[in-house]
Amino acid sequence: MRRLTLWTAVIALVGASVLRAQQVAPGPMKGTGVIAGSLTTADRGEPLRRATVRVASTSPRVTRTTTTDAEGRFRISELPPGEYRLSALRPGFLEMVYGAAQPGGTRSGTPIRLAQGQAIENISLQVPRGGVIAGVVLDEFGDPAMNVPVRALRLGYRNGDRFALPGGTATTDDLGAYRLAGLLPGEYIVTAVPRDTVAALAATADAILIRQAQIQASARAGSPEARAAAATMESAKREGRMPDPPDSRGYVPVYYPGTPAAATANRVQVGLSQQVFGIDMRLQVVETATVAGTLTDVDGTPITGNVQLVDPALPVASVGVWFRAAGADGRFSFPGVVPGAYVLRGHNSPPGSIGGAPASGGVFQMSPPMPISVGGAGVPDARVSMAPNASVAGKLALETISEPLDLSRVIVNLFPVTTSADWEMALKRTPPDAGGTFALKEVVPGRYRVDVTGLPAGWTLASATFGGRDAADYHLTVESGDQPTGVLTFTNRTSEIAGLLTNALNAPVPRQTILLFPADREQWIPQSRRIHVALTGADGRYGFRGLVAGDYRIAAVTDLESGQEFDRDFLARLAGAAVAITLGDGDRKTQNLQVR
């Protein structure tokens, strides 16, 4: 009774706290504005029913959603004044942003400016259907393969590299047929991954062995339940009822048109709302190999950590990237590997994590990429060793800043610039001392972008010179054990470009992408401070600010994907038709453009 009374008091106290929180918590901001309209299908012009419509504003921070009715109409009321982004989505269709030329939830679109009490009720938005890839998966005998997962991987961009992103998933039916719907336009790689691949069976076998070891350890510790479980397990072993070790020959992931090698996969082009049929695949039974080895510290001592095996032709998790934890003895194993070229990397964070200090103490370290060639015999004893970290030091040229500077707010940053096949890497940052000197310790080897934050308004990094090379423009490559030292200078004489984009009839072109990039091809690098993207407004005008002096090229482009602005091949194709423009320190230039 006393325990019940105690719990009653606790519940009452918690309830009172919740009530107080409910009384003081601010409710959603309301106003008197209205945004209303209708959605139709882009192909047939029919009402788009039961679609989700979302409006969002950052100032004030408001998000509201509703669903279209039987006529495709929607109405969102009680909106405070602000600038809203409207988007619509329904399964089987592509997310469409109001005012955007192309589908996709990341598009900018045209903002809807809503005044106090205003009702905007004529919004009309056409929503395109998603693309489709369909086909049949057969087994090695030519029979329908049922219940096989199929994935469409869309080729996008990451830091200028082509990168495969998840695009859609499906499972084959009793006829081996699959249909991947709701796809954005683009290039795809289609892969079928049977549930009983050699790698999957080996992972299950490993889990059983680990569980057996845990039961045996508990039995030795004297647990009655564990002793009983161990006895049952031993009986099953004697009677041959334990699962056999997996065979090295068996199913592996296959890529359209049926190859186990990602590098030889055919790409499938899907247009807007296009249906692509006949993407058939046949499963392959392959003699696989095992990649095994030891993860070691810098001095060769086996350590616990994580190991990554990457197929550089298609670095996608669970398709072209595999992970294993190295045990206390440092051993790791990747069974079921299709012969080919791979890259091994490891790090010493506790298994399943990255960036943290190892359990045994010390600092986070990584190994350099280790290319391996996997043949029929596999790789039985790869040695993946940690590389010593580096340190990066330098000095801020404070004399180049001609106004008061609060050094307590200044931070020197190293932003990692990684490829699709790299581990994630953490930002390194540090404040300078009173004299402007800085030192970054335990920097993992890699490529970094140098920047400084907390400067006075209007000031920016002018140069970051390490070893005679400006890391502000070409990045800083840090090798194992390096100790590069640099000097960072600053300027407030940045430049601007503004202009008007028109068509052949001299009419303004709204919501068009403008790309600014350097003339020097050596500066076509990921996260370059000289590559900028802007969008023309409703009046066709655009602008770039905070630019450093130099020779540039500028062009209007359509359907630019995120990250594509750093693709060297794309920039090379664009350079010939782009407009040349040169900026000096502090220039303010006008550059009008015309699309034809």
C-alpha distance (Angstrom), angle and dihedral (degrees) to the residues before:
residue distance angle dihedral
M1 . . .
R2 3.78 . .
R3 3.86 90.6 .
L4 3.81 90.0 50.6
T5 3.82 90.7 49.9
L6 3.80 90.3 50.1
W7 3.83 92.6 51.3
T8 3.80 89.8 46.3
A9 3.80 89.7 55.1
V10 3.81 91.9 47.8
I11 3.80 91.9 49.5
A12 3.80 90.5 48.1
L13 3.81 90.8 50.0
V14 3.82 92.4 48.8
G15 3.80 89.9 46.4
A16 3.79 91.6 52.1
S17 3.82 90.2 49.5
V18 3.80 91.3 51.1
L19 3.81 90.3 48.1
R20 3.80 91.4 51.5
A21 3.82 89.8 47.8
Q22 3.79 89.8 50.9
Q23 3.80 90.5 49.8
V24 3.80 95.2 51.9
A25 3.81 101.1 33.2
P26 3.79 110.4 103.9
G27 3.78 115.1 -118.7
P28 3.80 124.5 -133.0
M29 3.78 112.7 -64.3
K30 3.79 110.9 -101.7
G31 3.75 133.6 -164.7
T32 3.77 139.6 160.8
G33 3.81 100.5 -101.9
V34 3.81 125.2 116.5
I35 3.81 133.6 -155.3
A36 3.80 113.9 -171.4
G37 3.78 139.5 155.1
S38 3.76 143.2 115.3
L39 3.81 141.3 -79.7
T40 3.80 125.8 -141.6
T41 3.78 134.1 -179.0
A42 3.79 111.2 -98.2
D43 3.81 94.8 -137.1
R44 3.81 102.4 44.7
G45 3.78 105.1 15.8
E46 3.79 91.2 -125.9
P47 3.83 122.6 146.8
L48 3.80 111.5 -87.0
R49 3.79 103.2 -134.4
R50 3.79 128.1 -161.1
A51 3.79 92.6 10.6
T52 3.79 119.9 149.9
V53 3.81 114.5 -117.7
R54 3.80 118.6 -165.1
V55 3.79 130.2 -171.7
A56 3.79 120.4 -171.1
S57 3.78 135.1 -179.9
T58 3.79 128.3 -174.4
S59 3.81 95.5 -159.8
P60 2.94 104.1 64.6
R61 3.81 94.7 17.7
V62 3.80 101.9 -122.8
T63 3.81 131.6 150.2
R64 3.81 123.4 179.6
T65 3.80 131.8 170.3
T66 3.77 135.6 -169.5
T67 3.81 139.9 167.1
T68 3.79 127.6 -114.7
D69 3.80 118.6 -114.7
A70 3.82 130.8 -131.1
E71 3.82 89.9 -72.2
G72 3.80 93.8 48.7
R73 3.80 91.4 -107.9
F74 3.79 126.8 142.1
R75 3.80 136.6 -175.3
I76 3.81 129.0 -170.0
S77 3.78 115.1 -174.2
E78 3.83 140.0 175.6
L79 3.80 91.1 53.3
P80 3.81 119.9 158.4
P81 3.81 117.2 -133.1
G82 3.80 113.7 -80.7
E83 3.79 146.7 103.6
Y84 3.81 112.3 -68.6
R85 3.80 135.0 -162.8
L86 3.80 112.9 -149.5
S87 3.81 124.1 -158.8
A88 3.80 135.3 170.0
L89 3.79 133.2 -158.0
R90 3.79 139.2 173.4
P91 3.82 129.2 171.7
G92 3.80 109.9 -89.6
F93 3.81 91.0 24.3
L94 3.79 131.5 84.5
E95 3.77 122.5 -107.5
M96 3.78 108.1 -103.8
V97 3.80 126.9 -163.4
Y98 3.80 117.7 -151.0
G99 3.81 110.2 -102.9
A100 3.84 95.2 12.2
A101 3.79 118.7 129.6
Q102 3.80 93.5 -147.3
P103 3.82 133.6 37.0
G104 3.78 122.3 -105.4
G105 3.77 135.8 101.0
T106 3.81 93.5 -112.3
R107 3.81 95.0 60.9
S108 3.80 117.4 113.8
G109 3.80 100.8 -136.8
T110 3.80 125.5 175.8
P111 3.83 117.5 -53.8
I112 3.80 118.3 -127.4
R113 3.81 109.8 -133.7
L114 3.79 110.6 -149.8
A115 3.82 122.5 -169.0
Q116 3.81 126.1 -157.0
G117 3.79 109.0 -66.8
Q118 3.80 93.1 -2.9
A119 3.81 120.6 145.8
I120 3.81 116.3 -153.8
E121 3.78 103.5 -173.1
N122 3.79 105.2 158.7
I123 3.82 100.9 76.1
S124 3.80 109.7 142.1
L125 3.78 122.0 -175.1
Q126 3.79 130.3 177.0
V127 3.80 114.2 -150.6
P128 3.84 119.2 -158.4
R129 3.75 124.3 -140.9
G130 3.77 117.3 -112.2
G131 3.76 120.8 -103.9
V132 3.80 121.9 -103.6
I133 3.79 135.0 -139.9
A134 3.80 114.5 -170.9
G135 3.76 136.7 171.5
V136 3.78 147.6 122.3
V137 3.79 131.7 -83.0
L138 3.81 117.0 -149.5
D139 3.79 129.0 -171.5
E140 3.80 123.8 -122.1
F141 3.81 90.6 -82.7
G142 3.80 94.2 52.1
D143 3.80 94.9 -104.7
P144 3.82 122.0 132.0
A145 3.81 111.2 -85.5
M146 3.80 108.6 -140.8
N147 3.81 127.6 -156.7
V148 3.81 94.9 14.1
P149 3.84 115.5 149.3
V150 3.81 113.4 -125.9
R151 3.80 124.0 -166.1
A152 3.80 133.2 -165.8
L153 3.80 112.1 -149.8
R154 3.80 114.3 -161.2
L155 3.79 116.3 -147.1
G156 3.78 109.0 -127.9
Y157 3.79 135.3 148.9
R158 3.77 135.9 -86.7
N159 3.80 118.1 179.4
G160 3.80 89.0 -23.8
D161 3.82 94.7 -51.5
R162 3.78 123.0 114.1
F163 3.77 106.6 -107.9
A164 3.81 131.1 -175.3
L165 3.81 113.0 -128.2
P166 3.82 127.3 -171.5
G167 3.80 107.7 -92.8
G168 3.80 105.9 168.4
T169 3.79 144.4 -29.4
A170 3.79 135.2 -144.2
T171 3.80 140.3 162.6
T172 3.79 126.2 -130.9
D173 3.81 119.6 -111.3
D174 3.81 129.5 -140.3
L175 3.82 90.0 -72.1
G176 3.79 91.8 51.6
A177 3.80 89.8 -110.5
Y178 3.80 125.0 142.8
R179 3.78 135.2 -179.2
L180 3.81 123.9 -160.8
A181 3.80 108.8 -162.5
G182 3.81 138.3 178.1
L183 3.82 93.8 45.0
L184 3.79 124.7 164.2
P185 3.81 117.3 -129.6
G186 3.78 112.7 -87.9
E187 3.78 147.6 80.6
Y188 3.79 118.6 -46.7
I189 3.78 139.8 -169.8
V190 3.80 111.6 -151.3
T191 3.79 119.4 -152.2
A192 3.80 135.1 -178.9
V193 3.79 115.4 -152.8
P194 3.83 113.3 -171.0
R195 3.78 114.0 -144.8
D196 3.82 90.7 -128.4
T197 3.81 100.1 55.0
V198 3.78 117.7 149.3
A199 3.80 89.8 -107.0
A200 3.83 92.9 51.3
L201 3.81 93.0 48.5
A202 3.80 90.3 47.6
A203 3.82 90.9 50.8
T204 3.82 89.5 52.6
A205 3.80 90.7 49.0
D206 3.81 90.5 49.8
A207 3.80 90.5 51.5
I208 3.82 90.1 51.9
L209 3.80 91.5 50.3
I210 3.80 91.4 49.1
R211 3.80 90.7 50.0
Q212 3.80 90.6 48.5
A213 3.79 90.2 53.1
Q214 3.81 90.6 49.7
I215 3.82 91.6 50.9
Q216 3.80 92.3 48.5
A217 3.81 91.4 48.9
S218 3.81 91.1 50.2
A219 3.81 90.6 47.5
R220 3.80 90.9 53.4
A221 3.80 88.5 50.5
G222 3.81 88.7 59.5
S223 3.81 103.6 -106.6
P224 3.85 107.6 156.5
E225 3.81 91.9 -149.8
A226 3.80 91.6 49.5
R227 3.82 91.9 47.7
A228 3.80 89.2 53.6
A229 3.80 91.5 47.7
A230 3.81 90.7 47.9
A231 3.81 90.6 51.2
T232 3.81 90.8 51.0
M233 3.80 90.1 48.5
E234 3.83 92.6 50.6
S235 3.80 90.3 48.8
A236 3.81 90.4 52.0
K237 3.82 89.8 50.8
R238 3.82 92.6 51.7
E239 3.79 91.5 48.4
G240 3.80 93.1 47.6
R241 3.81 94.1 -116.6
M242 3.81 95.8 127.3
P243 3.84 116.5 100.8
D244 3.77 115.7 -95.3
P245 3.80 119.4 -115.5
P246 3.83 109.1 -92.0
D247 3.76 118.5 -94.9
S248 3.79 117.1 -116.0
R249 3.81 88.8 -131.8
G250 3.77 117.1 74.2
Y251 3.79 147.2 85.0
V252 3.81 122.1 -20.3
P253 3.81 132.0 177.8
V254 3.80 111.7 -77.3
Y255 3.79 130.0 -157.3
Y256 3.78 127.1 -147.7
P257 3.01 123.1 -54.7
G258 3.82 87.6 26.4
T259 3.79 108.5 -80.4
P260 3.83 123.5 138.7
A261 3.84 89.9 -148.3
A262 3.81 114.9 84.1
A263 3.80 91.1 -156.5
T264 3.83 91.0 65.4
A265 3.82 96.8 45.2
N266 3.79 117.8 126.7
R267 3.78 116.4 -123.9
V268 3.79 120.2 -126.7
Q269 3.80 116.5 -143.7
V270 3.81 115.5 -148.2
G271 3.80 120.6 -170.7
L272 3.78 126.5 -158.0
S273 3.83 107.7 -57.3
Q274 3.82 89.4 -14.2
Q275 3.81 121.0 153.1
V276 3.81 113.3 -144.7
F277 3.80 114.8 -165.8
G278 3.78 133.7 -176.1
I279 3.81 97.9 47.2
D280 3.80 91.5 147.0
M281 3.79 125.9 171.6
R282 3.79 135.5 -170.5
L283 3.77 119.6 -148.1
Q284 3.78 117.0 -119.9
V285 3.79 129.5 -139.8
V286 3.79 105.2 -151.1
E287 3.78 136.8 178.8
T288 3.80 100.2 -117.8
A289 3.77 131.6 -164.9
T290 3.79 137.2 -142.5
V291 3.78 125.8 -119.7
A292 3.80 109.0 -155.3
G293 3.75 136.9 161.1
T294 3.76 148.2 120.8
L295 3.79 132.2 -70.7
T296 3.79 109.6 -141.7
D297 3.75 141.5 -178.1
V298 3.80 121.5 -113.7
D299 3.81 90.0 -85.8
G300 3.82 93.6 50.1
T301 3.82 96.9 -100.1
P302 3.84 112.1 143.8
I303 3.80 111.8 -111.2
T304 3.79 140.4 -176.7
G305 3.79 115.0 -107.8
N306 3.79 145.2 102.7
V307 3.80 132.4 -61.2
Q308 3.79 128.1 -162.1
L309 3.81 127.0 -158.7
V310 3.81 113.5 -162.2
D311 3.77 132.9 -169.1
P312 3.84 98.4 -149.9
A313 3.81 90.8 -156.5
L314 3.81 91.5 64.9
P315 3.81 115.3 10.5
V316 3.82 100.0 -172.8
A317 3.80 123.3 138.2
S318 3.84 113.1 -99.3
V319 3.82 90.9 3.4
G320 3.81 106.1 55.4
V321 3.82 100.5 -1.2
W322 3.80 124.4 61.7
F323 3.80 130.3 -178.8
R324 3.80 132.5 -154.6
A325 3.77 133.5 176.8
A326 3.78 117.6 -127.8
G327 3.81 111.9 -133.8
A328 3.78 129.4 -135.4
D329 3.82 89.1 -76.7
G330 3.80 90.4 52.0
R331 3.81 92.3 -115.9
F332 3.80 121.4 145.1
S333 3.79 133.8 172.3
F334 3.82 136.1 -164.7
P335 3.82 108.7 -167.2
G336 3.81 124.6 -173.5
V337 3.81 96.6 39.1
V338 3.81 117.1 161.1
P339 3.84 110.1 -130.8
G340 3.79 111.4 -97.8
A341 3.82 144.5 88.7
Y342 3.81 119.4 -43.3
V343 3.79 142.2 162.6
L344 3.82 125.2 -128.6
R345 3.80 123.7 -156.9
G346 3.77 133.3 166.3
H347 3.78 142.4 -176.1
N348 3.78 134.8 -165.5
S349 3.81 102.1 -124.8
P350 3.80 115.2 122.0
P351 3.83 111.7 -78.6
G352 3.78 112.5 -77.2
S353 3.81 95.4 20.3
I354 3.78 137.3 80.4
G355 3.78 133.6 -153.4
G356 3.79 97.4 22.5
A357 3.78 126.8 114.6
P358 3.82 115.4 -94.5
A359 3.80 116.7 -95.4
S360 3.79 90.2 -115.1
G361 3.80 91.5 57.2
G362 3.78 131.5 -104.9
V363 3.78 128.7 93.1
F364 3.77 135.8 -53.0
Q365 3.80 111.9 -87.3
M366 3.79 136.7 172.8
S367 3.77 135.4 -157.9
P368 3.80 122.5 -120.5
P369 3.83 116.1 -106.2
M370 3.80 109.6 -79.0
P371 3.84 113.8 -156.5
I372 3.80 112.7 -149.8
S373 3.78 134.5 -177.4
V374 3.79 113.6 -142.1
G375 3.81 116.3 -153.0
G376 3.77 132.7 168.4
A377 3.80 92.5 -70.3
G378 3.79 92.1 51.6
V379 3.79 123.1 -147.3
P380 3.81 107.4 -65.0
D381 3.81 102.4 179.3
A382 3.78 115.6 22.9
R383 3.81 113.8 168.9
V384 3.80 110.8 -145.5
S385 3.79 106.7 -172.7
M386 3.78 131.1 -173.6
A387 3.78 116.4 -113.0
P388 3.81 120.7 -136.0
N389 3.78 112.8 -103.3
A390 3.78 123.3 -118.6
S391 3.80 135.6 -133.1
V392 3.79 126.2 -132.9
A393 3.79 119.7 -158.1
G394 3.75 138.3 166.7
K395 3.76 149.2 131.7
L396 3.77 134.9 -93.3
A397 3.81 110.8 -128.6
L398 3.79 92.4 -131.1
E399 3.80 91.4 177.2
T400 3.83 88.6 70.8
I401 3.84 89.8 65.6
S402 3.79 109.2 78.5
E403 3.81 100.1 -169.1
P404 3.80 135.9 59.0
L405 3.80 112.9 -64.6
D406 3.82 126.2 -160.1
L407 3.80 100.5 -148.3
S408 3.79 90.9 -171.5
R409 3.81 88.0 72.4
V410 3.80 97.3 45.2
I411 3.83 119.0 102.6
V412 3.82 128.3 -176.5
N413 3.81 109.4 -144.6
L414 3.80 134.4 -163.7
F415 3.82 108.7 -162.9
P416 3.84 111.9 -163.3
V417 3.81 115.3 -125.8
T418 3.80 106.6 -154.8
T419 3.78 136.3 178.4
S420 3.80 127.5 -131.7
A421 3.81 91.5 -94.3
D422 3.82 96.5 50.6
W423 3.77 130.3 100.5
E424 3.77 114.9 -111.6
M425 3.78 112.5 -90.9
A426 3.78 129.3 -157.0
L427 3.79 126.7 -119.5
K428 3.81 111.9 -104.8
R429 3.80 116.0 -145.9
T430 3.79 139.5 165.0
P431 3.83 139.2 167.2
P432 3.81 119.1 -118.6
D433 3.78 122.0 -118.3
A434 3.81 124.6 -111.5
G435 3.80 91.0 -80.3
G436 3.80 94.0 50.6
T437 3.81 95.4 -104.8
F438 3.80 118.3 139.4
A439 3.80 136.2 -175.1
L440 3.80 128.8 -169.8
K441 3.78 113.7 -162.0
E442 3.81 130.1 -160.1
V443 3.79 95.8 19.1
V444 3.80 110.3 178.1
P445 3.84 110.5 -127.6
G446 3.79 111.7 -99.1
R447 3.78 144.8 90.2
Y448 3.81 120.6 -54.2
R449 3.79 141.0 -176.1
V450 3.81 112.4 -136.0
D451 3.79 119.6 -141.0
V452 3.80 140.2 154.8
T453 3.80 124.7 -143.1
G454 3.81 131.9 -170.1
L455 3.82 95.3 51.0
P456 3.81 121.7 145.8
A457 3.81 115.3 -82.8
G458 3.80 112.1 -76.7
W459 3.81 95.0 20.4
T460 3.80 125.6 112.9
L461 3.79 141.7 167.8
A462 3.81 110.2 -74.8
S463 3.81 98.8 -177.7
A464 3.80 141.6 -11.5
T465 3.78 106.4 -160.1
F466 3.82 117.6 -165.3
G467 3.79 117.4 168.7
G468 3.79 92.9 -16.2
R469 3.82 93.6 -52.9
D470 3.81 125.3 106.9
A471 3.81 106.2 -124.8
A472 3.81 89.7 -171.9
D473 3.81 87.7 71.8
Y474 3.80 105.3 24.1
H475 3.84 103.4 29.2
L476 3.77 127.4 -118.4
T477 3.80 116.1 -89.0
V478 3.79 109.5 -156.0
E479 3.79 117.4 -161.1
S480 3.79 126.2 -160.5
G481 3.81 111.2 -77.3
D482 3.82 93.0 7.0
Q483 3.79 122.4 146.6
P484 3.82 104.1 -166.6
T485 3.79 117.2 -179.2
G486 3.78 123.2 -160.0
V487 3.78 146.0 177.8
L488 3.80 120.7 -131.1
T489 3.81 120.8 -155.6
F490 3.80 129.8 -172.7
T491 3.78 141.2 -150.1
N492 3.78 140.7 -171.7
R493 3.80 93.0 -165.8
T494 3.79 96.8 95.6
S495 3.78 121.9 154.5
E496 3.78 137.3 -126.8
I497 3.79 137.1 -150.2
A498 3.79 123.8 -164.7
G499 3.75 132.8 168.9
L500 3.78 152.4 140.8
L501 3.80 126.4 -96.5
T502 3.81 115.1 -148.9
N503 3.80 136.6 171.6
A504 3.81 129.1 -126.8
L505 3.81 89.2 -77.9
N506 3.83 90.8 53.4
A507 3.80 91.0 -112.7
P508 3.82 117.1 142.0
V509 3.81 115.3 -100.0
P510 3.83 111.4 -142.1
R511 3.83 128.4 -158.3
Q512 3.82 94.1 17.3
T513 3.81 122.6 143.9
I514 3.81 118.1 -116.8
L515 3.81 116.8 -163.2
L516 3.81 123.5 -159.9
F517 3.82 118.3 -170.0
P518 3.82 137.8 161.1
A519 3.78 122.6 -92.6
D520 3.81 90.1 -136.4
R521 3.81 106.3 86.9
E522 3.79 90.8 -155.9
Q523 3.80 86.2 69.3
W524 3.82 93.3 57.0
I525 3.78 92.7 106.0
P526 3.83 134.5 134.6
Q527 3.81 115.2 -81.5
S528 3.81 90.6 8.2
R529 3.80 114.0 176.1
R530 3.82 87.2 -141.5
I531 3.83 96.2 59.7
H532 3.81 114.0 81.9
V533 3.79 136.5 170.7
A534 3.81 125.3 -156.4
L535 3.79 134.6 173.8
T536 3.79 123.2 -138.0
G537 3.79 115.7 -119.5
A538 3.78 128.6 -126.8
D539 3.82 87.1 -80.0
G540 3.83 93.3 52.4
R541 3.80 93.7 -110.2
Y542 3.81 126.1 134.4
G543 3.79 137.2 178.5
F544 3.81 143.4 -168.8
R545 3.80 123.7 -158.5
G546 3.80 137.1 -178.1
L547 3.81 94.2 37.8
V548 3.80 124.2 161.3
A549 3.79 119.6 -131.4
G550 3.80 119.6 -89.2
D551 3.79 147.4 91.0
Y552 3.80 115.4 -54.6
R553 3.78 143.3 177.8
I554 3.81 122.4 -141.9
A555 3.80 129.9 -166.9
A556 3.80 143.3 161.3
V557 3.81 111.8 -118.3
T558 3.79 135.1 -176.0
D559 3.79 128.5 -137.8
L560 3.80 96.4 4.7
E561 3.79 110.5 -176.9
S562 3.78 121.2 -141.0
G563 3.81 107.8 -88.9
Q564 3.80 94.3 13.7
E565 3.81 90.3 106.5
F566 3.82 87.7 74.3
D567 3.81 95.1 51.3
R568 3.80 107.0 114.2
D569 3.82 94.1 -154.5
F570 3.80 91.0 51.8
L571 3.81 92.3 49.4
A572 3.81 90.9 47.7
R573 3.81 90.7 55.2
L574 3.79 90.5 47.6
A575 3.81 98.0 44.9
G576 3.81 97.6 76.0
A577 3.81 94.8 58.9
A578 3.81 96.7 35.0
V579 3.81 122.7 107.0
A580 3.82 116.5 -109.9
I581 3.80 118.5 -130.8
T582 3.82 131.2 171.5
L583 3.79 123.2 -152.4
G584 3.76 126.9 -160.7
D585 3.80 125.6 -165.5
G586 3.79 109.8 -61.0
D587 3.82 95.6 0.0
R588 3.81 120.7 161.6
K589 3.80 108.2 -160.7
T590 3.78 136.8 174.9
Q591 3.79 118.9 -144.4
N592 3.78 117.7 176.9
L593 3.80 117.7 -163.6
Q594 3.78 135.0 -162.4
V595 3.78 130.4 -154.9
R596 3.80 118.5 -148.0
